[in-house]
Amino acid sequence: MLYMDAHTLDKIEFARIRKILAGHANCSLGRWMADKIKPVDNHGLIRQWHEQVHEMIDVAARIGLPPFGGVRDLRELVTATVPPHSPEPDDFLLMADTFATTHEIVKWAARLDDSTPRLKELCGPIGDFKTLADAIRRVIDPSGEIRDEASAKLRGLRLEIANARLNINHTIDRLLRERNITRWLRYPQATFHDDRLVLPLAAEYRGRVPGIIHRTSDSGATLFVEPAEAVQLNNRIIDLKVDEQAEINRLLWNLTHQIHLNQQEILRSLHLLAIVDLIVAKVRLARAYGLSCPHISSDGRLQLRRARHPLLIEMSKDTELRGESFEVVPIDIRLGDDFDVLVVTGPNTGGKTVALKTVAMACAMAQAGLPIAAAEGSTVPVYKDILVDIGDEQSLQQSLSTFSAHLARLMVILKHAQPGRLVLIDELGAGTDPDEGAAIGRAIVEELLKRRCPSLLTTHLGVLKSLAYTEARAENACVEFDVETLRPTYHLLIGEPGNSNAINIAQRLGLPPAIIQAARGHLSSAHEQLSRAIRGTLLSRRQAERARSEAETAKADAEREKAAAAQELADLHRKQQEFDRWLTTILQLKPGDPVHVKRFDREGRIVRMLLHKQLAVVSVGAMEMEVPIRELSHLIREA
């Protein structure tokens, strides 16, 4: 598994991606799984994850996404369902809803074919618990009450209880109609003591109404008496209620026992449902954010086409909801092909850090099995680790300066940097004297090159641009800046070093010409020589990069067309198989077999087949009609 420490995940804000992904899950199982995702370095597992997403996208277009409505995370509840402990009826209803939905998902999975082998393999072991759902619903009604018809014994007991209560009411009503008794009462109506009907007898008439005195009023003037005629009936009800509760306990224990017997299969199925829901969440995330699954390379080559940072896409969506405009500019970037180290230079606010974070997030998401915010045809290798130094690393607790904190992080990175580990360093050499910072930065770059460690670095220091002209495996890049508008365009240009444009910006902002001229005169001769050398090779580099970009685009288009053709061929093959199965079934139909007539959306039965006319005579209700056999489908009733 890929080791990526909390520092790296925090700096690239991976937790926010987990949260966004969880928001696209159907149920708590998927949300739980989304919150656990992390990058790994297992090629086979990563490819399997992306193939599952590809297959789910294809399945969604053909038969829709799996029906998850009603699924709950029952793992704790199922684990605790061990006789003699029985869950509450409402908990059983939650289980019934989940089991019924699982049955629908199993039916959905049965429609998967050989074009989705990963999903078939994943969904195959999901258990069908419709029998358990039906058993629970036969005992417990939707309001959580135990049904009278849950058992013959329970129905009989409740009928006896109802009859006994009716007899008690009749007895009390009869006593309240007797004048001799009503004149002994404080008021002519019965009341309840717990669940027993009692009469409010005036204290001075104690003993006039035979029965049990259950309580006395606070003043002592009233005695609440249960008439003797009702005592026996109430005692009978108590005995019946005990028997009723025993029968209810037996019914719930039986359900508990059935759940417990299937516990391991239920828990395994819930885990598989969590994975399926996670895949669905990935598909929904891809739809919402325009993501796609990259090709996972084994040669260490990184190629991102029109890559964007997903959190910037989220920000763009939020601004649109407020009626504002915010454009996320995509970038093309590559690494590990003709160079191992890419040095991105240019002015502040030009998007260098965003480019760095975009690469980091794309790689982390790809290795966590997520589609990425890049165009189809993008390629991502499997890195053993991603080592980052991004943003302000100042540590107040250790009283370290910004430079010292950066240096401490760089030491950690250099300790682990090696081939197959991606290094991302923001503002290399910053925070100290420019000459010394440049010297340290150059030494670090040379060490990374020596180790063949793929690295993407940003810096303000122009002297680091020269590395691309002296080191074969190093290359420059810049974030384009429009001097006319004094705004960055955020387009990343590989093969071109960036300029601070400070003097040009100052001139555009109106700094006096004499000062501008003096500033240009103060530029070092080495700076001017480097600028001339850069200008001399710029045109050829741009042409080469354009040719490479066009070739990559053409290659991606060709691969996409090839994939589309392969998919079309597979669809045709599948449709042919479906037709062959349908034809085989139709040819085996005989009089009396049930069929569905598509034209009328009605069920009928075969009277006779007229295959030479491509017709069948079908009885629908009281009518017989000739129907084209293409309008028929064999009706298989679910048991």
C-alpha positions in Angstrom: 0.0 0.0 0.0 1.2 3.5 -0.7 2.5 5.4 2.3 1.4 9.0 2.1 1.7 10.8 5.4 -0.8 13.2 6.9 1.3 16.1 5.8 1.0 15.3 2.1 -2.7 14.5 2.3 -3.3 17.7 4.2 -1.4 19.9 1.7 -3.2 18.6 -1.3 -6.6 18.8 0.6 -7.5 15.2 -0.1 -10.0 15.2 2.7 -12.2 17.6 0.8 -12.2 15.2 -2.2 -13.4 12.4 0.2 -16.2 14.6 1.5 -17.3 15.6 -2.1 -17.2 11.9 -3.1 -19.2 10.9 0.0 -21.9 13.4 -1.0 -22.5 11.5 -4.2 -23.0 8.1 -2.4 -26.5 6.7 -2.1 -26.3 5.5 1.5 -24.3 5.6 4.7 -22.4 2.4 3.5 -21.0 4.3 0.5 -20.3 7.4 2.6 -18.4 5.2 5.1 -16.4 3.7 2.3 -15.7 7.1 0.6 -14.3 8.4 3.9 -11.7 5.6 3.9 -10.3 5.9 0.4 -6.6 6.5 0.1 -4.0 6.2 -2.6 -2.2 2.8 -3.0 0.7 1.6 -5.1 -0.7 -1.7 -6.2 -0.9 -1.6 -10.1 -3.4 -4.4 -10.3 -5.8 -3.0 -7.7 -5.7 0.5 -9.1 -6.5 -0.8 -12.6 -9.3 -3.0 -11.2 -10.8 0.1 -9.5 -10.8 2.1 -12.7 -12.2 -0.8 -14.7 -15.1 -1.0 -12.3 -15.8 2.7 -12.9 -15.6 2.2 -16.7 -18.0 -0.7 -16.4 -20.5 1.1 -14.2 -20.5 4.0 -16.6 -21.3 1.6 -19.4 -24.0 -0.2 -17.4 -25.6 3.0 -16.3 -26.1 3.9 -20.0 -27.7 0.5 -20.7 -29.7 -0.5 -17.7 -29.3 2.3 -15.2 -27.5 2.5 -11.9 -28.3 -0.1 -9.1 -31.4 0.8 -7.0 -30.0 1.7 -3.6 -33.1 3.3 -2.1 -33.8 1.8 1.3 -30.3 0.5 2.1 -28.9 1.2 5.6 -25.7 0.4 7.3 -26.9 -2.5 9.4 -23.5 -3.9 10.4 -23.6 -3.0 14.1 -27.3 -3.9 14.3 -26.8 -7.3 12.7 -23.7 -8.0 14.8 -25.7 -7.3 17.9 -28.6 -9.5 16.8 -27.7 -12.6 18.8 -30.2 -14.7 20.7 -31.6 -14.2 23.3 -31.2 -10.5 22.5 -33.8 -9.3 20.0 -33.7 -5.9 18.3 -36.7 -3.6 18.6 -39.4 -3.9 15.9 -38.3 -0.6 14.3 -34.8 -2.1 13.9 -36.3 -5.1 12.3 -38.1 -2.9 9.8 -34.8 -1.2 8.9 -33.4 -4.6 8.2 -36.4 -5.6 6.1 -36.1 -2.4 4.0 -32.4 -3.1 3.4 -33.0 -6.8 2.6 -35.8 -5.9 0.2 -33.5 -3.3 -1.6 -30.7 -5.9 -1.7 -33.1 -8.2 -3.5 -33.6 -5.4 -6.1 -29.9 -4.9 -6.4 -29.4 -8.7 -6.9 -32.0 -8.6 -9.7 -30.1 -5.6 -11.2 -26.9 -7.5 -11.0 -28.5 -10.5 -12.8 -28.7 -8.3 -15.9 -25.0 -7.8 -16.0 -23.3 -9.6 -18.9 -19.8 -10.6 -20.0 -19.0 -7.1 -21.0 -18.8 -6.2 -17.3 -16.7 -8.9 -15.8 -15.4 -6.8 -12.8 -18.9 -5.9 -11.7 -20.2 -9.4 -12.2 -17.4 -10.7 -10.0 -18.1 -8.1 -7.4 -21.9 -8.5 -7.3 -22.0 -12.2 -7.6 -21.6 -13.0 -3.9 -24.2 -10.5 -2.7 -26.9 -12.4 -0.9 -30.6 -12.3 -1.7 -32.4 -11.8 1.6 -36.0 -11.3 0.2 -37.1 -14.3 2.3 -35.9 -12.6 5.5 -37.5 -9.3 4.4 -40.8 -11.1 3.9 -40.5 -12.9 7.2 -40.0 -9.7 9.1 -42.9 -7.9 7.3 -45.2 -10.9 8.0 -44.6 -10.3 11.7 -44.2 -6.5 12.0 -46.4 -3.9 10.3 -45.0 -0.6 8.8 -45.8 1.3 12.0 -43.6 -1.1 14.0 -46.5 -3.0 15.7 -46.6 -6.8 15.8 -49.3 -8.0 13.4 -52.3 -10.0 14.7 -51.8 -12.4 11.9 -48.1 -13.0 12.8 -49.3 -16.3 14.3 -52.6 -18.1 14.9 -51.8 -18.2 18.7 -51.2 -14.4 18.8 -54.4 -13.8 16.9 -56.3 -16.0 19.4 -54.8 -14.4 22.4 -55.6 -10.9 21.2 -59.1 -11.9 20.4 -59.5 -13.2 24.0 -58.1 -10.0 25.4 -60.4 -7.9 23.3 -63.4 -10.1 24.5 -62.4 -9.8 28.1 -62.1 -6.0 27.8 -65.5 -5.9 26.2 -67.0 -7.9 29.1 -65.4 -5.6 31.6 -66.9 -2.6 29.8 -70.3 -4.2 29.8 -70.0 -5.0 33.5 -69.0 -1.5 34.4 -71.7 0.0 32.2 -74.3 -2.3 33.9 -73.2 -1.2 37.3 -73.3 2.5 36.3 -76.9 2.0 35.2 -77.9 0.6 38.7 -79.4 3.5 40.7 -78.4 2.0 44.1 -74.8 2.0 43.0 -74.7 5.4 41.3 -76.0 7.2 44.4 -72.9 5.8 46.3 -70.5 7.3 43.7 -68.8 10.7 43.7 -69.6 11.0 40.0 -71.4 8.6 37.6 -68.6 7.4 35.5 -65.6 5.0 35.6 -61.9 5.9 35.6 -58.6 4.1 35.2 -56.1 2.9 37.7 -53.2 1.8 35.6 -55.1 -0.3 33.1 -58.0 -1.4 35.3 -61.4 0.3 35.3 -62.5 1.5 38.8 -65.5 3.3 40.3 -65.2 6.5 42.4 -67.0 5.3 45.6 -67.7 7.9 48.3 -65.8 7.1 51.4 -68.8 7.0 53.6 -70.2 4.1 51.5 -67.1 1.9 52.0 -68.1 -1.7 51.5 -71.3 -1.0 49.6 -69.6 -2.0 46.3 -67.8 -5.3 46.7 -64.3 -5.3 45.2 -60.7 -4.1 45.6 -59.8 -0.6 46.7 -56.8 0.4 44.5 -56.3 3.9 45.9 -57.8 6.8 47.8 -58.1 10.4 46.7 -55.8 12.9 48.3 -58.7 14.2 50.5 -59.7 10.7 51.5 -63.2 11.4 50.4 -63.1 9.0 47.4 -62.2 5.4 47.2 -61.4 4.0 43.8 -62.9 0.5 43.7 -62.5 -2.3 41.1 -65.8 -4.2 41.2 -65.4 -7.8 42.2 -67.2 -8.8 39.0 -64.4 -7.1 36.9 -61.5 -8.4 39.0 -61.5 -11.9 37.6 -61.8 -10.6 34.1 -58.9 -8.1 34.6 -56.8 -10.9 36.1 -57.6 -13.0 33.1 -56.4 -10.1 30.8 -53.2 -9.9 32.8 -52.6 -13.6 32.2 -53.4 -13.2 28.5 -51.1 -10.2 28.2 -48.3 -12.3 29.7 -49.0 -15.0 27.1 -49.2 -12.4 24.4 -45.8 -11.0 25.3 -44.4 -14.5 25.4 -45.7 -15.2 21.9 -44.3 -11.8 20.6 -41.0 -12.7 22.2 -41.1 -16.0 20.5 -41.8 -14.4 17.1 -39.0 -11.9 17.5 -36.6 -14.5 18.8 -37.4 -16.6 15.7 -36.6 -13.5 13.5 -33.4 -12.9 15.6 -32.4 -16.5 15.1 -32.8 -16.3 11.3 -30.8 -13.1 11.2 -28.1 -14.6 13.4 -27.9 -17.8 11.2 -27.3 -15.5 8.1 -25.1 -13.0 9.9 -21.8 -13.7 8.1 -23.5 -13.6 4.7 -25.4 -10.4 5.5 -22.2 -8.7 6.7 -20.3 -9.8 3.6 -23.1 -8.6 1.4 -23.2 -5.2 3.2 -19.5 -4.8 2.6 -20.0 -5.6 -1.1 -22.9 -3.1 -1.2 -20.6 -0.5 0.3 -18.1 -1.1 -2.5 -20.8 -0.9 -5.2 -22.2 2.3 -3.7 -18.7 3.7 -3.7 -18.3 2.9 -7.5 -21.7 4.6 -8.1 -20.5 7.6 -6.2 -17.4 7.8 -8.4 -19.6 7.7 -11.5 -21.8 10.5 -10.2 -18.7 12.5 -9.2 -17.4 12.0 -12.7 -20.6 13.2 -14.2 -20.9 16.3 -11.9 -17.3 17.4 -12.3 -16.5 16.2 -15.9 -13.9 13.6 -14.7 -12.5 10.6 -16.6 -10.5 7.6 -15.7 -6.9 7.9 -16.8 -4.7 5.2 -18.4 -2.5 3.6 -15.7 0.9 3.4 -17.2 3.7 1.0 -16.1 6.6 3.0 -17.7 6.5 5.9 -15.2 5.2 8.4 -17.8 2.8 11.1 -16.6 0.7 12.8 -19.3 -2.2 15.0 -18.2 -4.3 16.6 -20.9 -6.5 19.6 -20.1 -6.1 18.9 -16.3 -8.0 21.0 -13.8 -8.0 21.0 -10.0 -11.3 19.5 -8.8 -11.6 22.0 -5.9 -11.4 24.9 -8.4 -14.2 23.2 -10.3 -16.2 23.1 -7.1 -15.4 26.8 -6.6 -16.6 27.5 -10.1 -19.9 25.7 -9.4 -20.4 27.8 -6.3 -19.7 31.1 -8.1 -22.2 30.1 -10.8 -24.9 29.6 -8.2 -24.2 33.1 -7.0 -24.6 34.4 -10.6 -20.9 35.1 -10.9 -18.2 33.9 -13.4 -15.1 31.9 -12.6 -13.2 30.1 -15.3 -11.0 27.1 -14.5 -8.2 27.1 -17.1 -7.0 23.6 -17.9 -3.3 22.8 -18.3 -1.4 20.1 -20.2 1.6 18.7 -18.4 3.9 15.7 -18.8 6.8 14.2 -16.9 8.9 11.1 -17.1 9.1 10.9 -20.9 11.9 13.1 -22.3 12.6 14.7 -18.9 12.4 13.8 -15.3 12.5 17.3 -13.7 10.2 20.2 -14.8 11.1 23.6 -13.4 8.1 26.0 -13.6 9.1 29.7 -13.4 7.2 33.0 -13.6 5.6 35.8 -11.6 3.5 35.6 -8.4 -0.2 34.8 -8.9 0.6 33.2 -12.2 -0.8 29.8 -11.2 2.5 27.9 -10.5 1.2 26.6 -7.2 -2.1 25.7 -8.7 -0.3 23.7 -11.4 1.6 21.8 -8.7 -1.5 21.0 -6.7 -3.3 20.0 -9.8 -0.7 17.4 -10.6 -0.6 16.2 -7.0 -4.3 15.8 -6.7 -4.6 14.0 -10.1 -2.0 11.5 -9.1 -3.4 10.9 -5.6 -7.0 10.6 -7.0 -5.9 8.2 -9.7 -4.1 6.0 -7.2 -7.1 6.0 -5.0 -9.2 4.6 -7.8 -11.0 7.9 -8.6 -11.6 9.4 -12.0 -9.5 12.6 -12.4 -10.2 16.1 -13.7 -8.4 15.6 -17.0 -9.4 14.8 -20.5 -9.6 11.2 -21.9 -6.2 10.0 -23.1 -4.4 11.2 -19.9 -1.9 8.8 -18.4 -0.9 8.5 -14.8 1.9 6.2 -13.5 1.8 4.4 -10.1 4.1 6.3 -7.8 5.4 4.6 -4.7 5.0 7.8 -2.8 4.2 11.5 -3.4 6.5 13.8 -1.5 5.4 17.5 -1.3 6.6 20.8 0.0 3.8 23.1 -0.8 2.8 26.4 0.8 4.0 28.1 4.0 5.8 25.4 6.0 6.7 27.8 8.9 6.4 26.1 12.3 5.6 28.5 15.1 5.9 25.7 17.7 9.6 25.1 16.7 10.3 28.9 16.2 11.6 28.1 12.7 11.8 30.7 10.0 10.0 30.0 6.7 13.3 29.1 5.0 14.3 26.8 7.9 10.9 25.0 7.8 11.1 24.6 4.1 14.7 23.2 4.4 13.5 20.8 7.1 10.8 19.5 4.7 13.3 19.3 1.9 15.6 17.2 4.0 12.7 14.7 4.6 12.0 14.7 0.9 15.6 14.0 -0.1 15.8 11.2 2.5 13.1 9.4 0.6 13.5 10.6 -3.0 14.2 7.8 -5.5 12.9 6.5 -8.8 9.2 5.9 -8.7 8.5 8.5 -6.1 7.0 11.9 -7.2 8.5 15.0 -5.7 6.6 18.3 -5.8 8.4 21.4 -4.4 6.8 24.9 -4.4 9.1 28.0 -4.5 12.4 26.2 -4.4 15.1 28.4 -3.0 12.8 31.0 -1.6 12.9 32.6 1.8 16.7 33.5 1.8 19.3 35.4 -0.1 18.5 34.9 -3.9 22.1 33.8 -4.8 22.4 31.3 -1.9 18.8 30.2 -2.5 19.6 29.6 -6.1 22.7 27.7 -5.2 20.8 25.4 -2.8 18.0 25.0 -5.4 20.4 24.0 -8.1 22.1 21.5 -5.9 18.8 19.9 -5.0 17.7 19.7 -8.6 21.0 18.1 -9.6 20.6 15.6 -6.8 17.0 14.7 -7.9 18.3 14.3 -11.5 21.1 12.1 -10.3 18.5 9.9 -8.5 16.2 9.9 -11.6 13.4 11.0 -9.3 10.4 12.5 -11.2 10.0 16.0 -9.9 7.9 19.1 -10.5 9.4 22.3 -9.1 8.3 25.9 -9.0 10.6 28.9 -8.3 11.0 32.6 -8.7 14.7 32.3 -9.2 15.5 32.9 -12.9 19.0 31.3 -12.6 17.4 27.9 -12.3 16.0 28.3 -15.8 19.5 27.5 -17.1 19.4 24.0 -15.8 17.2 22.9 -18.8 20.0 24.0 -21.1 22.8 22.1 -19.2 20.9 19.0 -17.9 19.5 16.5 -20.5 16.7 15.3 -18.2 15.5 18.7 -17.0 13.0 21.0 -18.8 11.5 24.5 -18.3 7.9 25.5 -18.1 6.1 28.7 -17.3 2.6 29.9 -16.6 1.7 32.3 -19.5 1.4 36.0 -18.6 -0.3 38.7 -20.7 1.9 41.8 -20.4 -0.8 43.9 -22.1 -3.5 43.1 -19.6 -1.0 42.5 -16.7 -2.9 39.3 -15.9 -1.8 35.6 -16.0 -3.6 33.4 -18.5 -2.8 30.3 -16.3 -1.9 28.3 -19.4 1.2 26.2 -18.7 3.8 26.3 -21.5 6.3 23.5 -21.5 9.7 24.2 -23.0 9.5 27.9 -22.1 11.0 29.5 -19.0 8.9 32.2 -17.3 9.9 35.8 -16.8 9.1 37.9 -13.8 8.1 40.7 -16.2 8.7 43.1 -13.4 10.3 45.8 -15.6 7.6 45.4 -18.4 4.9 45.6 -15.8 6.4 48.7 -14.2 6.6 50.3 -17.6 2.9 49.5 -18.3 2.0 50.9 -15.0 3.7 54.2 -15.8 7.1 54.2 -14.1 9.1 57.0 -15.7 11.0 56.0 -18.8 14.4 57.1 -17.3 13.9 54.8 -14.4 12.9 51.9 -16.7 16.0 52.5 -18.8 18.2 52.6 -15.8 16.6 49.4 -14.5 17.4 47.6 -17.7 20.9 48.8 -17.5 21.3 47.3 -14.1 20.5 43.9 -15.3 23.5 41.7 -15.1 25.3 40.6 -18.2 24.7 37.0 -17.3 21.0 37.7 -17.1 21.1 39.3 -20.5 23.1 36.4 -22.0 20.6 33.9 -20.6 17.7 35.9 -22.0 19.3 36.0 -25.5 20.0 32.3 -25.3 16.4 31.6 -24.4 15.0 33.8 -27.1 17.3 32.1 -29.6 15.8 28.6 -28.9 12.2 29.7 -28.0 10.8 29.4 -31.5 12.2 25.9 -32.2 11.0 24.8 -28.7 7.5 26.1 -29.3 7.3 24.4 -32.7 8.6 21.1 -31.2 6.1 21.3 -28.3 3.2 22.2 -30.7 4.1 19.2 -32.9 4.3 16.9 -29.8 0.9 18.2 -28.6 -0.7 17.7 -32.0 0.8 14.2 -32.2 -0.6 13.4 -28.7 -4.0 14.7 -29.6 -4.0 12.7 -32.8 -3.0 9.6 -30.9 -5.7 10.2 -28.3 -8.3 10.7 -31.0 -7.2 7.5 -32.7 -7.3 5.6 -29.5 -10.7 7.0 -28.6 -12.1 6.1 -32.1 -10.6 2.6 -31.7 -12.2 2.2 -28.3 -15.5 3.5 -29.6 -15.4 1.1 -32.5 -14.6 -1.8 -30.1 -17.5 -0.7 -27.9 -19.8 -0.6 -30.9 -18.7 -4.1 -31.9 -19.2 -5.4 -28.4 -22.7 -3.8 -28.3 -23.6 -5.4 -31.6 -22.3 -8.8 -30.3 -24.3 -8.4 -27.2 -27.5 -7.5 -29.1 -26.9 -10.5 -31.4 -26.6 -12.7 -28.3 -29.8 -11.2 -26.8 -31.6 -11.7 -30.1 -30.4 -15.3 -30.3 -31.6 -16.0 -26.8 -35.0 -14.4 -27.6 -35.4 -16.3 -30.8 -34.5 -19.6 -29.1 -37.1 -18.9 -26.4 -39.8 -17.8 -29.0 -39.2 -20.9 -31.1 -39.9 -23.1 -28.0 -43.2 -21.5 -27.2 -46.2 -23.8 -27.2 -49.9 -23.4 -26.7 -50.7 -22.2 -23.2 -47.4 -20.6 -22.5 -47.7 -17.1 -20.9 -46.3 -14.2 -23.0 -46.1 -10.4 -22.8 -47.4 -8.5 -25.8 -45.3 -5.3 -26.1 -47.7 -3.5 -28.3 -50.5 -3.6 -25.8 -48.4 -4.0 -22.7 -50.6 -6.9 -21.7 -50.2 -10.5 -20.7 -51.6 -13.3 -22.8 -51.2 -16.9 -23.7 -50.1 -18.6 -26.8 -52.9 -20.3 -28.8 -50.8 -21.4 -31.8 -47.6 -20.3 -33.6 -47.6 -19.3 -37.2 -43.9 -19.2 -37.8 -44.1 -19.3 -41.6 -45.9 -15.9 -41.3 -43.8 -14.6 -38.4 -47.0 -14.5 -36.4 -48.5 -16.0 -33.2 -52.1 -16.3 -32.2 -52.4 -15.0 -28.7 -55.4 -14.9 -26.3 -55.5 -11.6 -24.4 -58.5 -11.6 -22.0 -61.5 -12.8 -23.9 -59.9 -11.9 -27.3 -57.7 -13.8 -29.7 -55.4 -11.9 -32.0 -52.6 -12.4 -34.4 -49.4 -10.7 -33.2 -46.0 -10.4 -34.9 -43.6 -12.6 -33.0 -41.2 -9.6 -32.6 -43.9 -8.2 -30.3 -43.7 -11.1 -27.9 -41.5 -11.9 -24.9 -41.7 -15.0 -22.9 -43.2 -14.2 -19.5 -41.4 -15.8 -16.6 -43.2 -15.2 -13.4 -41.1 -14.6 -10.3 -41.5 -17.3 -7.7 
